[in-house]
Amino acid sequence: MRFSRWLNSLSAADQISILILCILSCLLSFLMIKIGLKQYNEYRKSQPFAPEIQVSPFGFFAVAIPIMVIVYLLFGEILTQILVDLGI
């Protein structure tokens, strides 16, 4: 089955739960990157020749996608069931 057909075959509760989990994983990855950069900048203060690091979108999604898979496997069914019970 193609991805587009699979996505269209999902119920509204499934689509909303995937959207919520995607937003949550993006926020978690953003926080992880910010915390990592803060720790690295503190380390850089004691190391005068340490290079400065910038995060690209590839790095962001390289962190966000595995987090989304893990969060979906842990909480996907629960969130979908809650949305179905709410009547969505």
Number of C-alpha atoms within 10 A of each C-alpha: 6 6 8 8 9 9 12 10 11 11 13 14 19 20 15 16 22 17 12 15 20 19 14 16 23 19 13 16 22 16 12 15 16 13 12 12 16 12 11 14 16 11 12 14 10 9 10 8 8 12 9 9 9 7 10 9 8 9 12 15 16 12 18 21 15 13 19 21 14 12 15 19 11 11 12 17 13 13 19 20 15 13 16 14 10 9 8 13
